[in-house]
Amino acid sequence: MIKFDQVSKRYPGNYETLKRISFEIEQGDLVFVTGASGAGKSTLLKLIAGLERPTSGTVLINNQNVSQLKAAAIPYLRRQFGLIFQDHKLLYDRNCYENVVLPLNINGIIGEDAAKRVRAALDKVGLLDKEKAMPITLSGGEQQRLAIARAVVSRPAFLIADEPTGNLDENYAAEILEFLYAFQQVGVTVIIASHEAPKHLPPEIASSIKVLHLQHGELV
């Protein structure tokens, strides 16, 4: 469960990105954070994932107050999250397998256990036959699928995607959204930042979407 209570975020220069935001997200929800560029979407995602702390207000992640966590506890909080970025943030000097295994190795998971998880994640996004390929040889849609595999290999409770289809054509974008919906269907909380919620969705998906629309840092 994620709960924001009167959360504001102010950056140096007195620039207030978010203003007294309050909402709740339940486990297994499918949430779109929408709004124009500069509305505060990326800042909101960073606060959810513990990458930033609020200037005021309370952020609760599974009843843990993020503002009160010691610095040493933040990495353990972040293990609950899989993060997907618009620009992928792949390591282009490592092959697909090496990109996906990295978060497991950071968390001390190595050897055959890690290998099984990596191949399962690659298989889930249709890239099992590309494990030795270098990311630069993949299409834009394949690179984003690789980023999804890396995000889910640690079996996170929350999957956060910041503009995951922004640089993709319509077909690739629809494909990426289908992968994200599939994870929500098995109980993962999926939070997607986008300019707007997608249209023409299957009824079973459309009926389950929650939308948080931001305008000039306020929830409207």
C-alpha positions in Angstrom: 0.0 0.0 0.0 1.2 3.5 -0.9 -0.3 6.5 0.9 0.5 10.2 0.3 -0.8 12.7 2.9 -0.5 16.4 2.1 2.9 15.8 0.4 4.8 18.7 -1.1 8.2 18.8 -2.8 10.3 21.9 -3.0 13.7 22.2 -4.8 16.4 24.8 -4.3 15.4 28.1 -5.7 12.0 27.8 -4.0 10.6 25.8 -6.9 7.6 23.8 -5.6 7.1 20.8 -7.9 4.3 19.1 -5.9 1.8 20.8 -3.7 -0.1 19.1 -0.9 -0.8 15.8 -2.7 -2.9 13.1 -1.1 -3.9 9.7 -2.4 -3.8 6.0 -1.7 -2.7 3.1 -4.0 -3.6 -0.5 -3.0 -1.6 -3.6 -3.7 -2.3 -4.8 -7.2 -3.6 -1.5 -8.5 -2.9 -0.3 -12.1 -2.3 3.4 -11.9 -1.6 6.1 -14.5 0.0 9.3 -13.4 -0.9 11.8 -16.1 -0.2 15.4 -16.9 1.7 17.7 -19.2 5.5 18.0 -19.2 6.6 19.7 -16.0 3.4 18.8 -14.1 5.4 16.8 -11.5 4.9 13.2 -12.7 8.6 12.2 -12.4 9.0 13.8 -9.0 5.9 11.9 -7.8 7.4 8.6 -9.0 10.7 9.4 -7.3 9.0 10.0 -4.0 7.1 6.7 -4.3 10.3 4.8 -4.9 12.3 6.5 -2.2 14.6 8.2 -4.6 13.5 11.6 -3.2 12.1 12.6 0.2 9.2 15.0 0.6 9.7 18.5 1.8 6.6 18.2 3.9 3.8 15.7 4.4 3.9 12.0 4.8 4.7 9.2 2.4 3.9 5.7 3.6 5.1 2.6 1.8 3.6 -0.5 3.4 3.1 1.5 6.6 6.7 2.7 6.6 7.1 6.4 6.8 9.8 7.2 4.1 10.7 10.5 5.7 11.6 8.8 9.0 13.7 6.0 7.5 17.4 6.1 8.2 19.6 6.4 5.2 20.8 2.8 5.6 17.3 1.5 5.4 16.4 3.2 2.0 18.2 0.6 -0.2 16.0 -2.1 1.5 12.9 -0.1 0.7 14.0 0.3 -2.9 14.3 -3.5 -3.3 10.5 -3.6 -3.4 10.5 -1.5 -6.6 11.3 -2.3 -10.2 12.0 0.9 -12.2 11.6 1.4 -15.9 12.8 4.6 -17.5 11.9 6.3 -20.9 15.6 6.3 -21.9 16.1 2.6 -20.7 19.4 3.3 -18.8 20.8 0.1 -20.2 24.5 -0.7 -20.0 25.7 -0.8 -23.6 29.0 -2.4 -22.8 27.2 -5.5 -21.4 25.0 -8.0 -23.1 21.3 -8.6 -22.4 21.9 -11.3 -19.8 24.5 -9.1 -18.0 22.1 -6.2 -17.9 19.3 -8.2 -16.3 21.5 -10.1 -13.8 23.0 -6.9 -12.4 20.3 -6.1 -9.8 20.4 -9.7 -8.6 24.1 -9.6 -8.1 23.9 -6.3 -6.2 21.4 -8.0 -3.8 23.8 -11.0 -3.4 21.9 -13.4 -5.7 24.4 -15.3 -7.9 25.1 -18.6 -9.6 22.3 -20.9 -10.8 19.6 -19.2 -8.9 20.4 -15.9 -10.6 20.6 -17.6 -14.0 17.2 -19.1 -13.7 15.6 -15.8 -12.7 17.3 -13.9 -15.6 16.2 -16.4 -18.2 12.7 -16.5 -16.8 12.5 -12.7 -17.0 13.9 -12.6 -20.5 11.5 -15.3 -21.6 8.6 -13.4 -20.1 9.3 -10.4 -22.4 10.2 -12.5 -25.4 13.9 -11.9 -25.4 15.3 -15.3 -24.3 16.9 -15.9 -27.7 18.7 -12.5 -27.3 20.5 -13.1 -24.0 24.0 -12.8 -25.6 23.1 -9.9 -27.8 24.3 -6.4 -27.1 21.6 -3.8 -26.4 22.8 -1.6 -29.2 21.7 -4.3 -31.7 18.1 -4.3 -30.4 15.2 -2.2 -31.7 13.7 0.5 -29.5 10.9 -1.7 -28.4 13.2 -4.6 -27.6 15.4 -2.3 -25.6 12.4 -1.3 -23.5 11.4 -4.9 -23.1 14.9 -5.6 -21.8 14.5 -2.7 -19.3 11.3 -4.4 -18.2 13.1 -7.7 -17.7 15.7 -6.0 -15.6 13.0 -4.3 -13.5 11.1 -7.4 -12.7 13.9 -10.0 -12.3 14.1 -9.2 -8.5 10.3 -9.9 -8.3 9.3 -6.5 -7.0 6.0 -5.7 -5.4 5.8 -2.4 -7.2 6.7 -1.7 -10.9 7.2 2.0 -11.8 7.4 3.1 -15.4 8.3 6.7 -16.2 7.0 7.5 -19.8 7.8 4.0 -20.9 6.4 4.4 -24.4 7.4 8.0 -25.1 10.0 7.2 -27.7 8.2 4.3 -29.4 5.8 4.1 -32.3 2.2 3.1 -31.8 2.7 -0.7 -32.3 5.7 -0.9 -30.0 4.0 1.3 -27.4 0.9 -1.0 -27.3 3.2 -4.0 -26.9 5.0 -2.5 -23.9 1.8 -1.6 -22.2 0.5 -5.2 -22.7 3.7 -6.5 -20.9 3.0 -4.0 -18.0 -0.6 -5.0 -17.7 0.4 -8.7 -17.6 2.4 -8.0 -14.4 -0.5 -6.2 -12.8 -2.7 -9.2 -13.5 -0.5 -11.4 -11.3 -0.6 -9.0 -8.3 2.2 -6.5 -9.0 1.2 -2.9 -8.3 2.0 -1.0 -11.6 2.4 2.7 -11.7 2.9 4.4 -15.1 3.6 8.0 -15.8 2.2 9.2 -19.2 0.8 12.4 -20.7 -2.6 10.7 -20.8 -4.1 7.4 -20.0 -4.3 5.1 -23.1 -7.6 4.8 -25.0 -9.2 1.8 -26.6 -8.2 -0.6 -23.8 -9.9 -4.0 -23.3 -12.8 -3.6 -20.9 -11.2 -5.7 -18.2 -8.2 -3.5 -18.2 -10.0 -0.2 -18.6 -12.3 -0.9 -15.6 -9.3 -1.5 -13.3 -7.3 1.7 -14.1 -6.9 4.5 -11.5 -5.8 7.9 -12.8 -3.9 10.5 -10.8 -3.9 13.7 -13.0 -1.4 16.4 -12.1 -1.6 20.0 -13.2 1.1 22.5 -12.1 2.1 20.2 -9.2 -1.5 19.7 -7.9 -3.7 16.7 -8.1 -6.8 17.6 -10.0 
